[in-house]
Structure formats: C-alpha cells, structure tokens
Amino acid sequence: MTSSGAARSGDRLIHIDALRGFALLGILAVNMALFSSGYAFTGIADPNFSSFTDNAVEWAVYLLFTMKFYLLFSFLFGYSFTLQLDSAQRNGRPFKPAFLRRLAALFVLGVAHAVLLFPGDILSTYAILGLILLAVRNIRPRTAIVLAGVLTVGTTAIVVLVGLSGAVTADPAAALVEGQRATEALRGAPSEVIAEHVRTLPWILGTLAVQGPLAFTSFLIGLAVGKIKALGDLGRHERVLRMLQWVGLPVGLSGSLVFASFGGTHNTLATAVGYATAPLLTAAYVATMLRVFSSPRAWVLTEFLAAGGRLALTNYLLQSLVCALIFTGLGAGVIGQMSPGVVLLMTFAVFFAQIILSYIWLRLFRYGPVEWLLRAVTYATWRPRSARRLPSAA
C-alpha cells in the first residue's frame, strides 16, 4: 500500500473497503448485545445481569460502539452513492432507475431481515432515506455539510425537549413484564419467534424516527466528501485527518462517557448527549482508521478488513443469522442466559471468523452472494459481470 493510502483493488479503494469492514465489528457488538436479551427494546436494562462486571461491559459497549458505527455505515453509504453516480456517468448509464431498483431491493431485504431475524434492521431505513439522498444529489458539498450540522443540532434539541417532558419514560414494572414475555417468546418455536418479530415491526418506524435524522446527516457528509473525492488520496488530507482526531476524540469520548455513564439509550437526556457528540467520535474513528490503513506496516490488517468490507451486506445479514441461531428459538434459544462479557467475547470470535471466511471467499468469487443479488437487481440482469473470480494470467 502506498503512503497516500490510495491503494486500489481493481476499481475499488482498498482503505474504503477496510473502513467498511471495521464498521462491521461495531455493528455486531451492538446488535449481538440486543439479540442476547429480551429486554433490548423495553427501555430498561436486563435485570438478570447486574453485577459489576456485567455493568462494566455494558458501559464499555455504550462508550465505544453504540450510536457510532451505524453513523460510520451511513457515511459510507453517502460516499458510495457518489461513486455509483460517477460510474453511471462514465459508462453512459441512466442512474436514477438503477438506484431506485437498488433501494427497492434494500427495502425488501430489510423487511425480510426484520421479520425473520432481527427487528432492529437498518436496511429498510437506508432505503427510505436513500430516496431523499437521490432527491438532493446535486447539492453542493459546503451546503451538504451545513445542512448536516443543522439537522444534528435540531435533532439533539428535539430529543432534549422530549427528555425534559418525560413523554418516553419507561414504566419499570411494565417493562419488566414485557421483557420476561419477550424472552419467552424469542426462546420459543420458530413460529413464535417470527410472530414476536412481526409484533415488533413498528420498531422499524421507531428506528427511522430515532436513527434516521443522524443517519441522513452522515449520508450528507459522505456525499460531500465523495463529491470532492477527499478519500481518493489520503496523503493530501493528512492535516484534516489529524484535526479530526484532535477534536473528535476528546469531545466525542467526553460525550460518550456521559452517554454511557447515565444509562445510554435507556436515558433520553443521555441519548441527546450521544446525538450531539457521536458524530465527532465517529469522525475521529474514521480519521484514525484511515491513517492506520495508509501505513504499509498495517497491510495485513487492511487486506483482511477490506475483504470483510467488500462483503459487508452479506456479512451484516450473516451476523443476524448467526445471532438468531445462537440466541433465539430458531436455533439454540439461549437468550437471557449469557452474560454481557461472554456475549462480547463471542462478538470478537464471530467477527474474526467472518473476516477470515470473507478473505477466502474472495479468492474464489468476485462478489458476495447478497452483493451479487443486489447488483443483479440494480442493473436488471442476472449476469452483472462474472461472479466467479478468474485465475490470473501466468
């Protein structure tokens, strides 16, 4: 890899794929914690795990992962949007019909994901927000950044007002009953698990309302960065990356410390602090990892994370399948029986296995299975270039 970090794999920037692979770890850490407890969507912490170690692990997940990594994925969605737009223009293809087919496919995948595996799906939210991104695709980079800032401030203010009003304060007694009921349902037969997922489908609307505004701000930032092609040559932007670290890490971590210490997503005012500061910590994560990936000494890490990132959609859905088979009645049904510490260790084990398998898969195939399907729908052909990787010429 060159010192500029602009190394390519085919037509792809490898450090962007590696960043996407890194994001998979944070997504899995948050989602596996949600899978492991029937209290995930009740507004209270799981009362079955309240030891010092349990609380410390939950605190660490809130501090480092929660509300940060879906923003990273959202940023990459906006950035990739500009790459798709440029590709369509270079090849003389109509962009809008293809992108609408892509969003429709993402929405169908997201709803199926929510019904069959995990009601906390983000794909359907991305599909809906993608329509807005398509509508504002001609926005200037500076305007996109300003709009992102306005949305962040406005959303934070709304969450503060909601928190002060007490409108979403959970009833502990009712939440306890609901958590017990959900645990038994998710531990039951596959039909009971799916019925519970269907019952919680309104969570998709909740996800859109809660995560949607910040996700769209990250779309806009990714769009702006993509329009100025800032990630094509990292060496030219070393000073900016350092500034993002020096500002984002102390401010973002300070806000995340407040967020984690005052209940995380179980506390509305703590969530407001997270809304205000999580984008800065996410930006610092991006800057830090891009600088790491720019170093020739990190080429092994970069190569393996990039493999996971190239199969990001397949890996995202596979993570949910693995978690469902572990925790729900679709498989072992051990929901509510593993401590947060064990769950976190399993997170790293599953992620490591995914990265290795992704690397092996890409030695044989050009695309992941879900990526191939999405390309087929996007370009309205069942042969969107060969899926099998051809042997290199001697």
Contacts in CASP RR format, 6 or more apart in sequence:
PFRMAT RR
TARGET T0000
AUTHOR 0000-0000-0000
METHOD contacts of the structure
MODEL  1
MTSSGAARSGDRLIHIDALRGFALLGILAVNMALFSSGYAFTGIADPNFS
SFTDNAVEWAVYLLFTMKFYLLFSFLFGYSFTLQLDSAQRNGRPFKPAFL
RRLAALFVLGVAHAVLLFPGDILSTYAILGLILLAVRNIRPRTAIVLAGV
LTVGTTAIVVLVGLSGAVTADPAAALVEGQRATEALRGAPSEVIAEHVRT
LPWILGTLAVQGPLAFTSFLIGLAVGKIKALGDLGRHERVLRMLQWVGLP
VGLSGSLVFASFGGTHNTLATAVGYATAPLLTAAYVATMLRVFSSPRAWV
LTEFLAAGGRLALTNYLLQSLVCALIFTGLGAGVIGQMSPGVVLLMTFAV
FFAQIILSYIWLRLFRYGPVEWLLRAVTYATWRPRSARRLPSAA
1 7 0 8 1.000
1 14 0 8 1.000
1 15 0 8 1.000
1 293 0 8 1.000
1 294 0 8 1.000
1 295 0 8 1.000
1 296 0 8 1.000
1 298 0 8 1.000
1 299 0 8 1.000
1 302 0 8 1.000
2 296 0 8 1.000
3 235 0 8 1.000
3 294 0 8 1.000
3 295 0 8 1.000
3 296 0 8 1.000
4 233 0 8 1.000
4 234 0 8 1.000
4 235 0 8 1.000
4 236 0 8 1.000
4 294 0 8 1.000
5 15 0 8 1.000
5 233 0 8 1.000
5 234 0 8 1.000
5 235 0 8 1.000
5 290 0 8 1.000
5 293 0 8 1.000
5 294 0 8 1.000
6 13 0 8 1.000
6 15 0 8 1.000
6 232 0 8 1.000
6 233 0 8 1.000
6 234 0 8 1.000
6 235 0 8 1.000
7 13 0 8 1.000
7 14 0 8 1.000
7 15 0 8 1.000
8 14 0 8 1.000
9 17 0 8 1.000
9 306 0 8 1.000
12 310 0 8 1.000
13 231 0 8 1.000
13 232 0 8 1.000
14 293 0 8 1.000
14 302 0 8 1.000
14 303 0 8 1.000
14 306 0 8 1.000
15 231 0 8 1.000
15 234 0 8 1.000
15 290 0 8 1.000
15 293 0 8 1.000
15 294 0 8 1.000
15 302 0 8 1.000
15 306 0 8 1.000
16 76 0 8 1.000
16 79 0 8 1.000
16 231 0 8 1.000
17 305 0 8 1.000
17 306 0 8 1.000
17 307 0 8 1.000
17 308 0 8 1.000
17 309 0 8 1.000
17 310 0 8 1.000
18 289 0 8 1.000
18 293 0 8 1.000
18 301 0 8 1.000
18 302 0 8 1.000
18 303 0 8 1.000
18 305 0 8 1.000
18 306 0 8 1.000
18 309 0 8 1.000
19 72 0 8 1.000
19 76 0 8 1.000
19 286 0 8 1.000
19 289 0 8 1.000
19 290 0 8 1.000
19 293 0 8 1.000
19 305 0 8 1.000
20 73 0 8 1.000
20 76 0 8 1.000
20 308 0 8 1.000
20 309 0 8 1.000
20 310 0 8 1.000
20 312 0 8 1.000
21 305 0 8 1.000
21 306 0 8 1.000
21 308 0 8 1.000
21 309 0 8 1.000
21 312 0 8 1.000
21 315 0 8 1.000
21 355 0 8 1.000
22 72 0 8 1.000
22 285 0 8 1.000
22 289 0 8 1.000
22 305 0 8 1.000
23 69 0 8 1.000
23 72 0 8 1.000
23 73 0 8 1.000
23 76 0 8 1.000
23 309 0 8 1.000
23 312 0 8 1.000
24 308 0 8 1.000
24 309 0 8 1.000
24 312 0 8 1.000
24 315 0 8 1.000
24 316 0 8 1.000
24 319 0 8 1.000
24 351 0 8 1.000
24 354 0 8 1.000
25 69 0 8 1.000
25 347 0 8 1.000
25 348 0 8 1.000
25 351 0 8 1.000
26 65 0 8 1.000
26 68 0 8 1.000
26 69 0 8 1.000
27 69 0 8 1.000
27 70 0 8 1.000
27 73 0 8 1.000
27 316 0 8 1.000
27 319 0 8 1.000
28 319 0 8 1.000
28 347 0 8 1.000
28 350 0 8 1.000
28 351 0 8 1.000
29 61 0 8 1.000
29 64 0 8 1.000
29 65 0 8 1.000
29 69 0 8 1.000
29 344 0 8 1.000
29 347 0 8 1.000
30 61 0 8 1.000
30 65 0 8 1.000
30 66 0 8 1.000
30 69 0 8 1.000
30 70 0 8 1.000
31 118 0 8 1.000
31 120 0 8 1.000
31 319 0 8 1.000
31 320 0 8 1.000
31 323 0 8 1.000
32 319 0 8 1.000
32 323 0 8 1.000
32 343 0 8 1.000
32 344 0 8 1.000
32 346 0 8 1.000
32 347 0 8 1.000
32 350 0 8 1.000
33 40 0 8 1.000
33 58 0 8 1.000
33 61 0 8 1.000
33 340 0 8 1.000
33 343 0 8 1.000
33 344 0 8 1.000
34 40 0 8 1.000
34 41 0 8 1.000
34 118 0 8 1.000
34 120 0 8 1.000
35 118 0 8 1.000
35 320 0 8 1.000
35 323 0 8 1.000
35 324 0 8 1.000
35 326 0 8 1.000
35 327 0 8 1.000
35 328 0 8 1.000
35 335 0 8 1.000
36 323 0 8 1.000
36 327 0 8 1.000
36 335 0 8 1.000
36 336 0 8 1.000
36 338 0 8 1.000
36 340 0 8 1.000
36 343 0 8 1.000
37 46 0 8 1.000
37 48 0 8 1.000
37 49 0 8 1.000
37 183 0 8 1.000
37 335 0 8 1.000
37 336 0 8 1.000
38 46 0 8 1.000
38 179 0 8 1.000
38 182 0 8 1.000
38 183 0 8 1.000
38 186 0 8 1.000
38 335 0 8 1.000
38 336 0 8 1.000
39 45 0 8 1.000
39 46 0 8 1.000
39 47 0 8 1.000
39 175 0 8 1.000
39 179 0 8 1.000
39 182 0 8 1.000
39 183 0 8 1.000
41 119 0 8 1.000
41 182 0 8 1.000
41 200 0 8 1.000
41 203 0 8 1.000
42 170 0 8 1.000
42 175 0 8 1.000
42 176 0 8 1.000
42 178 0 8 1.000
42 179 0 8 1.000
42 182 0 8 1.000
43 170 0 8 1.000
43 175 0 8 1.000
43 265 0 8 1.000
43 266 0 8 1.000
44 170 0 8 1.000
44 172 0 8 1.000
44 175 0 8 1.000
44 176 0 8 1.000
44 266 0 8 1.000
45 58 0 8 1.000
45 263 0 8 1.000
45 266 0 8 1.000
46 336 0 8 1.000
47 176 0 8 1.000
48 336 0 8 1.000
49 58 0 8 1.000
49 339 0 8 1.000
49 340 0 8 1.000
51 339 0 8 1.000
53 339 0 8 1.000
53 340 0 8 1.000
53 341 0 8 1.000
54 339 0 8 1.000
54 340 0 8 1.000
54 341 0 8 1.000
57 339 0 8 1.000
57 340 0 8 1.000
57 341 0 8 1.000
57 343 0 8 1.000
57 344 0 8 1.000
58 340 0 8 1.000
59 260 0 8 1.000
59 261 0 8 1.000
60 260 0 8 1.000
60 344 0 8 1.000
61 340 0 8 1.000
61 344 0 8 1.000
62 256 0 8 1.000
62 259 0 8 1.000
62 260 0 8 1.000
62 263 0 8 1.000
62 264 0 8 1.000
62 265 0 8 1.000
63 253 0 8 1.000
63 256 0 8 1.000
63 257 0 8 1.000
63 259 0 8 1.000
63 260 0 8 1.000
64 256 0 8 1.000
66 259 0 8 1.000
66 260 0 8 1.000
66 264 0 8 1.000
66 265 0 8 1.000
67 214 0 8 1.000
67 259 0 8 1.000
67 265 0 8 1.000
67 271 0 8 1.000
67 274 0 8 1.000
67 275 0 8 1.000
67 278 0 8 1.000
68 256 0 8 1.000
68 278 0 8 1.000
68 281 0 8 1.000
68 282 0 8 1.000
68 285 0 8 1.000
69 282 0 8 1.000
70 122 0 8 1.000
70 211 0 8 1.000
70 215 0 8 1.000
71 214 0 8 1.000
71 215 0 8 1.000
71 218 0 8 1.000
71 278 0 8 1.000
71 279 0 8 1.000
71 282 0 8 1.000
72 218 0 8 1.000
72 282 0 8 1.000
72 285 0 8 1.000
72 286 0 8 1.000
73 122 0 8 1.000
73 312 0 8 1.000
74 126 0 8 1.000
74 214 0 8 1.000
74 215 0 8 1.000
74 216 0 8 1.000
74 218 0 8 1.000
74 219 0 8 1.000
75 218 0 8 1.000
75 219 0 8 1.000
75 221 0 8 1.000
75 222 0 8 1.000
75 225 0 8 1.000
75 282 0 8 1.000
75 286 0 8 1.000
76 222 0 8 1.000
77 126 0 8 1.000
77 130 0 8 1.000
77 218 0 8 1.000
77 219 0 8 1.000
77 222 0 8 1.000
78 133 0 8 1.000
78 218 0 8 1.000
78 219 0 8 1.000
78 220 0 8 1.000
78 221 0 8 1.000
78 222 0 8 1.000
78 223 0 8 1.000
78 226 0 8 1.000
79 222 0 8 1.000
79 223 0 8 1.000
79 225 0 8 1.000
79 226 0 8 1.000
79 231 0 8 1.000
81 99 0 8 1.000
81 130 0 8 1.000
81 133 0 8 1.000
81 137 0 8 1.000
81 219 0 8 1.000
81 222 0 8 1.000
81 223 0 8 1.000
82 222 0 8 1.000
82 223 0 8 1.000
82 226 0 8 1.000
82 227 0 8 1.000
83 226 0 8 1.000
84 95 0 8 1.000
84 99 0 8 1.000
85 95 0 8 1.000
85 137 0 8 1.000
87 93 0 8 1.000
88 94 0 8 1.000
88 95 0 8 1.000
88 98 0 8 1.000
89 95 0 8 1.000
96 134 0 8 1.000
98 378 0 8 1.000
98 379 0 8 1.000
98 380 0 8 1.000
99 134 0 8 1.000
99 378 0 8 1.000
100 134 0 8 1.000
101 377 0 8 1.000
101 378 0 8 1.000
101 380 0 8 1.000
102 374 0 8 1.000
102 377 0 8 1.000
102 378 0 8 1.000
103 127 0 8 1.000
103 130 0 8 1.000
103 131 0 8 1.000
103 134 0 8 1.000
104 127 0 8 1.000
104 377 0 8 1.000
105 373 0 8 1.000
105 374 0 8 1.000
105 377 0 8 1.000
105 378 0 8 1.000
106 123 0 8 1.000
106 124 0 8 1.000
106 126 0 8 1.000
106 127 0 8 1.000
106 374 0 8 1.000
107 123 0 8 1.000
107 124 0 8 1.000
107 127 0 8 1.000
107 128 0 8 1.000
109 123 0 8 1.000
109 313 0 8 1.000
109 317 0 8 1.000
109 370 0 8 1.000
109 374 0 8 1.000
110 121 0 8 1.000
110 123 0 8 1.000
110 124 0 8 1.000
110 127 0 8 1.000
111 121 0 8 1.000
111 124 0 8 1.000
111 204 0 8 1.000
113 121 0 8 1.000
113 123 0 8 1.000
113 124 0 8 1.000
113 317 0 8 1.000
113 320 0 8 1.000
114 120 0 8 1.000
114 121 0 8 1.000
114 124 0 8 1.000
114 197 0 8 1.000
114 201 0 8 1.000
114 203 0 8 1.000
114 204 0 8 1.000
115 194 0 8 1.000
115 197 0 8 1.000
115 198 0 8 1.000
115 201 0 8 1.000
116 194 0 8 1.000
116 197 0 8 1.000
116 324 0 8 1.000
117 197 0 8 1.000
117 317 0 8 1.000
117 320 0 8 1.000
117 321 0 8 1.000
117 323 0 8 1.000
117 324 0 8 1.000
117 330 0 8 1.000
118 197 0 8 1.000
118 320 0 8 1.000
118 323 0 8 1.000
118 324 0 8 1.000
119 197 0 8 1.000
119 200 0 8 1.000
119 201 0 8 1.000
119 203 0 8 1.000
119 204 0 8 1.000
120 203 0 8 1.000
120 204 0 8 1.000
120 207 0 8 1.000
121 204 0 8 1.000
121 207 0 8 1.000
122 207 0 8 1.000
122 211 0 8 1.000
122 215 0 8 1.000
123 316 0 8 1.000
124 204 0 8 1.000
124 208 0 8 1.000
125 204 0 8 1.000
125 207 0 8 1.000
125 208 0 8 1.000
125 211 0 8 1.000
125 212 0 8 1.000
125 215 0 8 1.000
126 215 0 8 1.000
128 208 0 8 1.000
129 208 0 8 1.000
129 212 0 8 1.000
129 215 0 8 1.000
129 216 0 8 1.000
129 219 0 8 1.000
130 219 0 8 1.000
132 216 0 8 1.000
133 216 0 8 1.000
133 219 0 8 1.000
133 220 0 8 1.000
133 223 0 8 1.000
136 144 0 8 1.000
136 220 0 8 1.000
136 223 0 8 1.000
137 223 0 8 1.000
139 147 0 8 1.000
139 220 0 8 1.000
139 223 0 8 1.000
140 227 0 8 1.000
141 223 0 8 1.000
141 224 0 8 1.000
141 225 0 8 1.000
141 227 0 8 1.000
141 228 0 8 1.000
142 224 0 8 1.000
144 220 0 8 1.000
144 221 0 8 1.000
144 223 0 8 1.000
144 224 0 8 1.000
144 227 0 8 1.000
145 220 0 8 1.000
145 221 0 8 1.000
145 224 0 8 1.000
147 217 0 8 1.000
147 220 0 8 1.000
148 217 0 8 1.000
148 218 0 8 1.000
148 220 0 8 1.000
148 221 0 8 1.000
148 224 0 8 1.000
149 217 0 8 1.000
151 213 0 8 1.000
151 214 0 8 1.000
151 216 0 8 1.000
151 217 0 8 1.000
151 220 0 8 1.000
152 213 0 8 1.000
152 214 0 8 1.000
152 217 0 8 1.000
152 275 0 8 1.000
152 276 0 8 1.000
152 279 0 8 1.000
153 276 0 8 1.000
155 213 0 8 1.000
155 214 0 8 1.000
155 217 0 8 1.000
155 275 0 8 1.000
156 272 0 8 1.000
156 275 0 8 1.000
156 276 0 8 1.000
159 268 0 8 1.000
159 271 0 8 1.000
159 272 0 8 1.000
159 275 0 8 1.000
160 269 0 8 1.000
160 272 0 8 1.000
162 168 0 8 1.000
162 268 0 8 1.000
163 169 0 8 1.000
163 268 0 8 1.000
163 269 0 8 1.000
163 272 0 8 1.000
164 269 0 8 1.000
166 268 0 8 1.000
168 268 0 8 1.000
169 268 0 8 1.000
170 266 0 8 1.000
182 196 0 8 1.000
183 335 0 8 1.000
183 336 0 8 1.000
185 192 0 8 1.000
185 193 0 8 1.000
185 195 0 8 1.000
185 196 0 8 1.000
186 192 0 8 1.000
186 193 0 8 1.000
186 196 0 8 1.000
186 327 0 8 1.000
186 328 0 8 1.000
186 329 0 8 1.000
186 333 0 8 1.000
186 335 0 8 1.000
187 328 0 8 1.000
187 329 0 8 1.000
187 333 0 8 1.000
187 335 0 8 1.000
188 328 0 8 1.000
188 329 0 8 1.000
188 333 0 8 1.000
189 329 0 8 1.000
190 329 0 8 1.000
190 330 0 8 1.000
192 329 0 8 1.000
193 324 0 8 1.000
193 328 0 8 1.000
193 329 0 8 1.000
193 330 0 8 1.000
214 275 0 8 1.000
214 278 0 8 1.000
214 279 0 8 1.000
217 279 0 8 1.000
218 279 0 8 1.000
218 282 0 8 1.000
221 279 0 8 1.000
225 231 0 8 1.000
230 237 0 8 1.000
230 240 0 8 1.000
231 290 0 8 1.000
234 241 0 8 1.000
234 290 0 8 1.000
234 291 0 8 1.000
234 294 0 8 1.000
235 294 0 8 1.000
238 291 0 8 1.000
240 287 0 8 1.000
241 287 0 8 1.000
241 290 0 8 1.000
241 291 0 8 1.000
242 287 0 8 1.000
244 283 0 8 1.000
244 284 0 8 1.000
244 286 0 8 1.000
244 287 0 8 1.000
245 284 0 8 1.000
245 287 0 8 1.000
245 288 0 8 1.000
245 291 0 8 1.000
247 280 0 8 1.000
247 284 0 8 1.000
248 280 0 8 1.000
248 281 0 8 1.000
248 283 0 8 1.000
248 284 0 8 1.000
249 281 0 8 1.000
249 284 0 8 1.000
249 288 0 8 1.000
251 277 0 8 1.000
251 280 0 8 1.000
251 281 0 8 1.000
252 277 0 8 1.000
252 278 0 8 1.000
252 280 0 8 1.000
252 281 0 8 1.000
252 284 0 8 1.000
253 281 0 8 1.000
254 277 0 8 1.000
255 273 0 8 1.000
255 274 0 8 1.000
255 276 0 8 1.000
255 277 0 8 1.000
255 281 0 8 1.000
256 274 0 8 1.000
256 277 0 8 1.000
256 278 0 8 1.000
256 281 0 8 1.000
258 270 0 8 1.000
258 273 0 8 1.000
258 274 0 8 1.000
259 270 0 8 1.000
259 271 0 8 1.000
259 273 0 8 1.000
259 274 0 8 1.000
259 277 0 8 1.000
259 278 0 8 1.000
261 270 0 8 1.000
262 269 0 8 1.000
262 270 0 8 1.000
262 273 0 8 1.000
263 270 0 8 1.000
264 270 0 8 1.000
264 271 0 8 1.000
265 271 0 8 1.000
292 298 0 8 1.000
292 301 0 8 1.000
292 302 0 8 1.000
293 301 0 8 1.000
293 302 0 8 1.000
293 305 0 8 1.000
303 359 0 8 1.000
304 355 0 8 1.000
304 356 0 8 1.000
304 358 0 8 1.000
304 359 0 8 1.000
305 355 0 8 1.000
307 355 0 8 1.000
307 358 0 8 1.000
307 359 0 8 1.000
307 361 0 8 1.000
307 362 0 8 1.000
308 315 0 8 1.000
308 354 0 8 1.000
308 355 0 8 1.000
308 358 0 8 1.000
308 359 0 8 1.000
309 315 0 8 1.000
309 358 0 8 1.000
310 358 0 8 1.000
310 362 0 8 1.000
310 368 0 8 1.000
310 371 0 8 1.000
311 358 0 8 1.000
311 361 0 8 1.000
311 362 0 8 1.000
311 368 0 8 1.000
311 371 0 8 1.000
313 370 0 8 1.000
313 371 0 8 1.000
313 374 0 8 1.000
314 368 0 8 1.000
314 369 0 8 1.000
314 370 0 8 1.000
314 371 0 8 1.000
315 354 0 8 1.000
315 358 0 8 1.000
317 370 0 8 1.000
318 354 0 8 1.000
319 350 0 8 1.000
319 354 0 8 1.000
322 350 0 8 1.000
324 330 0 8 1.000
324 331 0 8 1.000
325 331 0 8 1.000
325 332 0 8 1.000
326 332 0 8 1.000
326 333 0 8 1.000
326 334 0 8 1.000
326 346 0 8 1.000
327 333 0 8 1.000
327 334 0 8 1.000
327 335 0 8 1.000
327 336 0 8 1.000
327 338 0 8 1.000
328 335 0 8 1.000
329 335 0 8 1.000
338 346 0 8 1.000
361 368 0 8 1.000
362 368 0 8 1.000
362 389 0 8 1.000
363 389 0 8 1.000
364 388 0 8 1.000
364 389 0 8 1.000
365 387 0 8 1.000
365 388 0 8 1.000
365 389 0 8 1.000
366 385 0 8 1.000
366 386 0 8 1.000
366 387 0 8 1.000
366 388 0 8 1.000
366 389 0 8 1.000
367 375 0 8 1.000
367 387 0 8 1.000
368 387 0 8 1.000
372 384 0 8 1.000
372 387 0 8 1.000
375 384 0 8 1.000
375 385 0 8 1.000
376 382 0 8 1.000
376 383 0 8 1.000
376 384 0 8 1.000
378 384 0 8 1.000
END
